[in-house]
Amino acid sequence: MPRSLKKGPYVDLKLQKKVDKAIQTTDKKVIKTWSRRSTVTPEFVGLTFAVHNGNKFIPIYVTENMVGHKLGEFSPTRTYRGHGGRLVERTSQLKG
């Protein structure tokens, strides 16, 4: 269920301070954050964030299409290695 419109989008306070500082100084450094739950607001557009995925930080350049989404949506936490393939075929031949 989405957040109530009357409450407004959630942005972590520390992240908001970092964004405000980056905008004031026109600094293009990467903003490192663990706050995957923060909503992307229009003032984030043009900034680069390093969002933690549980293992490492994934750099994300924010565009207008991302506004309204959460930062965590752009930093996948699970690696999909695929089903089947050559390894599965080979083991089934050895068993059969």
Buried (B, 14 or more C-beta within 10 A) or exposed (E): EEEEEEEEEEBBEEBBEBBEEBEEEEEEEBBEBBBBEBBBBEBBBEBBBBBBBEEEBBEBEBEEEBBEEBBBEBBEEEEEEEEEEEEEEEEEEEEE
